[in-house]
Structures are given as C-alpha cells and as structure tokens.
Amino acid sequence: MGIIRKNFKDILYFEIEGFSLDNDMSHLFTSRIGWNQDDIFKDIGELINIPRSSIYSARQVHGTDVLVIRGQNNLEIKDLELDGLITDVKGIALCTYHADCVPIYFYDKVKKVIGMAHAGWKGTLNNIASEMINSMVKNFNSNLTDIFVALGPSIGPCCYEIGEDLHSLFKESYVNNPNIIVRKGEKIYLDLWEANIINLIASGIKKENIYLSDYCTACNTDTLYSYRREKGTKNRMLAVISLG
C-alpha cells in the first residue's frame, strides 16, 4: 500500500492506494504544491465539484468529540471544536486539518456512511478511532465488517521522537504492543500508525480493511507540511472525504 500522486491544474494532491473502493465515495489529501492556503476550500470545491457551503470542517483540538451531520441545512460548524465528523449525506465533504497528525478516513461501503478524524498523540491515546466506529454503529447501524479505514500521510515512526513522559503513557496503554515504541540509540520514537491500527482492530475492524499510506510528512517536506520538521509551520494540509 502507499499513496497515489495526482494533479489538478497546478495542484498536487494524494489518494491512498486501494481506498478508492467505489464511485460513491471519493477522498484526497492536499499538499503544499499549488494550493492557496488563504482560500483552500475554493480549490477543494473546484477539484471535487462541491460548493463551499457543502464542505464541512471544524477546529481540531486533539480531543475525541465526534459530530454526526444528518443534513446540510446551511449548517455552520467551523467554530466548533471537534476532531471527528461523520455523515451519510450525499454531495457534501468532510475535512480535517493536518501537519503531522494522522488523518483517518472511514467508509461504510454498504450503508454509504463516511467519516473523517484527526488523531495526534492525544487522539490516538484516547482512541478517537473507536469513538468514530462506535458512532457509525450507533447512528447508522453500520456493520463492523463493512467499514473500511485509511490512514493518510502523517509523521511516521522514523521521525516522531518523543520524551519519557509520552513513552510512559503509551507503554502503559499499549502494554501488549511494545512494537509501537521504536528505540534508536538513546532516542525514542512513537509509531502513531501502528497504534491507530491496533485501536481499529481492537474496535472490530478487519485488518484487511485497513489501508496505510505509509507516507511521512516529516520525510517529505518537498510536498507536505510538517509541524515538527518545520518548527511550527502554520500551514496545513486537509484530509477530505465525500459521498457522490
């Protein structure tokens, strides 16, 4: 698995290999190439042919709150503090902001439900993946075997160095999965990808239904922004999923 590079006019964007499951769902991850950071939703709307009023995003706060969107009705959520969005409404897009944190895309192929989540270390430790899945089951009667999940570009275990405080938290929470911690000499690195995959499988998602982009933001600052590598950049990529 991996990513697929695509171009629209002068814009570079990515899709996750294998996750284009059918024509009812589309997804993408923006890049630093060609996108207008001051009006990125205009570019997204043009790319996926959805009006700005039908593109939904909220303020990410590294929590686990999830919002279910059941209809458009001029819903305004940009000032809400949320890290997960779910809908079964066609013709709208869900977006989350990223510059190292893990974007997690959800798709119920049978019930036609989509979700988008933002998982940094806090969201991973507090298991936003499980909150998303539980919400899909509760609100749309999703069957776990029908849910497909993709992890988009984000900081990898090659680059996500952590201190002893985070090491202790994850070691305690993932006591049976020490492989999420990678030691290189005296340095400690955290594998957020593997931690989220563990969370997903523990929540009932089949391993073969999980797609990993395996593309590190910190290793690829020629095409992506990295908060860590670029020492606090304010620019962000957007992870986008929509129903046709």
Number of C-alpha atoms within 10 A of each C-alpha: 11 17 20 13 14 12 12 11 8 9 16 17 24 20 23 24 17 16 24 13 12 8 8 13 21 19 21 24 24 26 23 18 14 16 19 13 14 8 9 14 21 16 18 22 17 12 15 18 12 18 15 15 15 19 21 20 25 20 14 22 16 20 19 24 17 19 19 16 17 12 12 15 8 8 12 14 14 12 10 13 18 22 28 30 26 27 24 22 17 17 17 24 32 26 29 28 23 27 26 24 25 29 26 26 32 25 28 23 18 11 15 19 21 27 29 29 30 28 31 25 19 15 21 24 19 17 20 27 30 20 17 28 23 16 20 26 15 10 13 17 11 21 16 16 13 15 24 21 26 24 24 29 33 28 29 23 19 14 17 19 20 13 11 10 9 17 17 11 12 20 16 12 13 17 11 9 14 13 14 22 21 16 13 10 6 5 11 18 20 25 19 23 25 17 21 25 21 18 20 22 16 13 17 14 22 16 14 9 16 19 22 21 21 17 18 21 27 23 17 15 14 11 15 25 26 26 18 16 18 12 8 11 12 11 15 20 23 21 27 26 25 27 20 16
